[in-house]
Amino acid sequence: MAMRLVRTGNTRCHKLALPFSSRGLALKSGEWIPGELKTATKFVHAGVNPDPISGAILTPIFQSTTYIQDSIEDYLGKGYSYARTNNPTVTVLENKIAQLEGGYGAACFGTGMAATISVVSGMMKAGDHCVITNCSYGGTNRACRTMFTDMGMSFDFIDFTDIANIEKHIKPNTKLIFSESPANPTLTLTDIPAVSALAKSKGIPHVVDSTFATPVIQRPIELGADLVIQSTTKFYDGHNITVGGAVIAATPELHERIKHMQNVHGNIMSPQNAFYTLQTSKTLGLRIKQQSATAMKVAQFLEKHPMVDIVRYPGLDSFPQKELANRQHIDGVHGAMLWFEVKGGTESGRKLMNSIQRPWSLCENLGAVESICTCPSVMTHANMLPEDRLKVGITDGFVRISCGIEDADDLIASLKQSLDAL
């Protein structure tokens, strides 16, 4: 299989030639069936080709620390040298994700936070400034607020629903605009085309954490973004099996910077996790469409229950950014995530979460085939400052739920039992 080498700072990493491209199907003769592949086909086949030696339909797990070189002169002739820099199994997943997200290239990491850390450290240095959403995953907030500020970087955590507000906070030393859409856990949306246009007018990269959406619901690069973050732990995995992350870049230059950080930090995804994610991502489209349909039914039930004070889901007509959701999300699919609060505040909210019964599970994580109930103030966003949580509406009784693929009626029956008992 032919390879080409791509310089990455003081290292070199490979990029496999894609025998299974996003255009057409490879035939034995090497000819191609013309035409653009449909999205559902890409989820199964993008970036993947049968093993040329054995014919195995699944990409093998290449569990090797080092790779033998033919000669000093032909160092990296096969594209691989050391496992911290690249791995054949991981490469296939990177190629697959890049195609699904519509990017030039992707880099896969050991966790979603490793992906986020590599973006910030790859785009910024001491003295640089970032305009970042005031509502994001708690780990992102903590890393920027503590670790990166200790390194001499500065951050303005602001409301991203107002484009003028973003522009007002841009400074001469602003080197990154960081959005998250839909935001974790409030589901607040960022107008990705508008923010990307603003960023381009200022010559600043715009990164979107699109974990809640995935390419099933939105593809930020196609909307103008420069970089996309995915916590593959969530929907790409979808089975509570692995942790992982990915950064998708729109250009060769940005991809090279992220791959350089992946190598320097030594936080590449393991080949086993890449193998698992290659399999689980095949059903990504099917799962999210089913989960979205279920989430809509659950949200509609909650909206009518007398004990529910507020419920937010982008598919509901009551969603404050409904017009943007309809315009930005693909084919009216709005995802598996929603949140609500009950009458009685924190005490009632926590009573509900403590009493929730199967098929719901009280735990962290999201995007899995199992339906999950989470208390962000204690779990995912506990490391945010309490006053910052309250500013964006994350109260101590805030209930975040991730709908799985169970029957919606069973999920609703369980919720009703807990709500009726309040």
N, C-alpha and C positions, 0 to 999 in steps of 0.2 A: 504494500500500500504506500503510495507516494506521500512524502511529507515535504513541508517547506518550513524553514526556520524563520523565526521572528525575533529580532533583537528586543531584549527587555532590560534596559539599563545595563548593568555589568554582567547580566546573565543572558542566557538564551533559552527560550521556551519554544516548543513546536506548536504548529497548528496542523492537525490532520487534514488532508484533502478530504472533502466530503463526498464519498461515493453515493450517498443517498442525499441529494440536495433537496431544497424546498421546491424545486421545479422538476416535475416529472419523476418517473419510476425507473430505476436502473434495471436493464435487462442483462441476461447472461452475456450477450454479444457485446455489451458495453453501450448499446443504443439506449435512447431515453424515450419514454412515452411523454410527449410534449404536454405542456400546460402546468399551471400553478396548482400545487397540492391543496386540497381543502384542509381546514384547520383540524378537523377530527383525525385525518390521516397523519398530519404532522405530529400530533400528540403520541401516536404509536411509533412512527418511523423516523422522524426528523433526527438527523445526526447518527443514526444507527445503521449498521450493515452486518450481515452474517459474518462470523469469524472466517477469514479466508483460508485458514488451515483445516479446521474441523468442520466448517459449515454450521457451527452452533448458532441458533437463532438469537440467543442472548449474548450480549457483550461479556466476555470473561472477566473475572476478577484478577487483575494483575497484582499479585501480592509479592512485590519485590522491592528491596531497598535500593538496589543499584542495577545498572545495565552495562553489559560488556560492550566495549568500543572496538571497532575493527582496527583502528590505528589512531595515533596522535593526530595525523593529518585529517582523518575523517571523524574527528570527535563530534558527537551529536549527529552523525550521519543518519541514524535511525530515529533521532528526535528526542531520545531519553538518556538521562545520565544518572539522576539521583531523585529519590522519591519526594523530597521536600519541594522540588521545583515543578515536577509534573509526573503524571501517571496515566497510562493508556486508558484505564477505565474512567478516570476522572475527566480526561479529555473528551471522551464521547459524550458524557453528560454536559460538559461545558458547551460543546457544539450544539447539542440538542436544545439547551436552554436559550442559547443565542438565537437560534432559528425561531423558537416559539415566541420570544420576546421582541423579535424584529431588530436585533442589535448586530453590530459588527462582530463582537465576541463576548464571551462570558468567562468569569473566573469563579470557581467553586471553593468554598471555605468550610472549615470545621464546624462553625456555628453561624447563625444569623448575625450575632454581635461581632464576630470576626469580620464579616463582610462590611458591616457599618464602620468599624474601626479602620479598616483598610481604605474606605472611601475618604473619611475625614483626614487621616494621616497622609493619604496620597494626594489630596488636593490642597492641603493647608500646611503651614509651618508657623513657627513662633512669630507673633506680630500680626498674623492674618485674622480676619473676621468672617463670621458666618451668620447669615440670617436663617433661622430655623423655626419651624412651627412650634407653637407652645403646647401642642398636644401630639405626642409621639409615644412609641414604646418606652417604658420606664428605663430600660437599659440604655437606650439611646440618650435620653435626657441625662442620666447619671454620668455616662462617659463624657459627654460634652461639658456638663456643669462642673465636674470634678477633675477627671484625669487630663482632658485637653486644656482646660483653663490653667492647670498647673504647669503646662508646657508653654504657656505664653500666648495661647489663642483666645479669642473672645467670641461670644455668642449672644445674639439677641433672640430670645424666645418670644415670638409674637403671633398674633392672629393672622393666619394665612387666607382667611376668607375675603380679605380686603386687599386688592392688588396695590392700591395707593399706599397702604400701610407698609407693604413689603418694600416698595420703592423708596419710601421715606427713610427706611432703616439701612439702605445700602450706603456703604462708605467707600472711600478710595481704596481701602485695604480689604474690602469684601472679596473673598475668593471662592465662596460656595453658597448656594441657596439650597436649603434642605427641606423638602416637604414630605408629607406622608399622607397618602390618600387611597382609600378611606383611613382616617386616623384611628389609632388604637388608644383607647377603646370607644371614643365618642362617635366614630364614623363620620366626623367632619370631613368634607371633601375640599380638595384644592382644585381650582380651575387650572389644570395642567397646561393646556395650550397658552393661556394668558400669562401664567408665571414663566413658562419657558420662553415666550416671546420677550418678556421683560428681561430675563436673564441674558438672552442672546444680544439684546440691545446694549447691555452693559458689559458684555464679554465675560460673563460669569457662568460657570457650569451649574446646571440645575439637576439635582439628584432627587428621585422620587422613591420612597419606600412604598412598594406596591404589594406588600405581602398579603394584605386583606383581599386584594383584587385578583392577583395572578393574571396571566395573559388571556385567560378566559373572559375576564370582565373588562380589562383595559390594558393597552400596551403603550406605556408612557413615551417610549422612544418615537413611536409613530405620531404621538401628539406633540413632539418637539423637545422632550427631555433629553439630557445628555447621558445620564446614568440611572440605572434602576437597581434597587436592592430588593432581594427576595430572601426571606427566611424560609429555606426549603424544608425546615422542620415542620412547617405548617401544611399548606395545601398541596405542595409538590409531593411531600411524603404522604400525608393524609391518613396514616395508619398508626401513628404514635410509635414508630419504629426507630427513627433516626433523628439526629440534629445536624443541621447544615445550613449553609447560606450561599448566595450567589450575587455577584455584581455584573450587570450587563452594561456594556459601553456602546455608545453610538458610533464612535470613531476609532480608527487604529491607534491614534495617539493616546486617547483616554484608556483604551484597553491595555496598552503597554504599561501605563502608569499603575493600573490596578494589578496587573500580573506581577509587576516588579514588587509591589507591596506584599502580595501573596507569598512570594519567594523570600523576601527579607524577613517578614514576620514568621514564616514557617507555619502558616495556618491553613494549609491546603486540606481539602476534604479527604477522608480516608477512602480507599478503593471499595471497601465493603459498603460504606454508606452511599457512595456513588452508584454502585450496582443496584442496591435497593431502590434508590430514587429513580434510576432509569426504568425500573419496572412500575413503581407506583404512579409515576407521572403519566403513564400511558392512559390511565383512566381519569386524569385531571378534569377534562371537559365534562365527562359523564357525571362525575361526583359533584362538581360545583353546580351544575344545572339542577341536579336533584336536591342538593343542599339548599340552593336558593329558593326552589319551589317550596320546600319544607319551611324555611325561614319566613317566607311570606305568610304561610298559613299560621305559624306560631305568632308572628307579629300581629296579624289580624285578630287572633284570639285574645292576645294580651290587651290590645287597644280597647276591646269591649268589656274586659273584666272590671268589675267595680272596685277591686282592691288595687288596681294598677294606676299609678299617678301619671306616669309618662312612659312612652315607648318610642324608640327611634329605630327605623329601618329604612334604607334608601328606596325600597319599593313602595312604601306607604305614601298616600297622597299628603299625609300630615308631615312628612319629612321636610325640614326647613329648606333643604337644597334640592328639592325634587327635580326642578328643571335642569340643574347641572348634572344630577345623577342620570337622567334620561338622555342627556346630550353626550355625556362622557363614557358611560358604561355601554358595553357592546350587547346588542340584541335584547335589551331590557332585563339582563341578568344582573342582580345586585348583591349576590354573595350570601354566605352562610351566617354572617355576624349580625347581631342586634343587641340592644341593651334596653333595660327598663328599670324603673324605680317604683316601689309600692307605697301605698298610703301607710303612714306610721313611721316613715323615715328610716334611719339607720337600724334601729332595733328590729323593725319588721322585715327589712331587707335581709338582715343577717339571719333572722329566724327562718325565712324562706330558704335561703341558701343552705342552712344547716339541716333543713328537713327534706330537701329535694330527694326524690327517689329515682331509681332506675326507670327508664333508660338513661336519665341524666347522671353525670358524674361530676362531683365537685372537685376540681383540680385546675392546674395551669395548663397551658397549651391551647391550641385552637386549630380548626381546619381538618380535624380527623373525621373518620367515618363514625366514631362515637360522639354523641352529643355531650357537650361540656359546659358546665356552669362555673364561672370564675368571679371572685371578688377582687377587682383590680387594686383597691386601696390596701389590701393585705398581701396580694400575690404579685401580679405583674407590674404594678406601679407604686409599690411600697417605698421604693427608693427616690421617688419624686418628693420634693418638699410639700408638706401638707397644704400650705397656702397656694402652691402652684397647681396641685390637683384640684382644689376647690375652684380656682379661677376658670378652669376649663370644664367644670361640671362633674368631676369624679368625686362623688360623695362616698361616705363610708358604707352606704347602703346601695350603691350602684351595682347592678347585676349585669354582667356581660355573659352572653351565651353564644356558643358556636353550635349550630345545628349540624347533625350528622346525616346519615342516610337511613335512619330508622323510619318507621311509619309515623307520619306527622300526628295521626290521631293518638298514638301511644305517648308521644312527647307532650301533647296538649293535655291528655288525661292526667299525667303526672304533675304538670304545672298547676292544673286546676285543683288537684288535691292539696297541694302546698298553699296555694293562694286562698282557697276556701277556709283553710285552717287558721289563717291569720286573724 
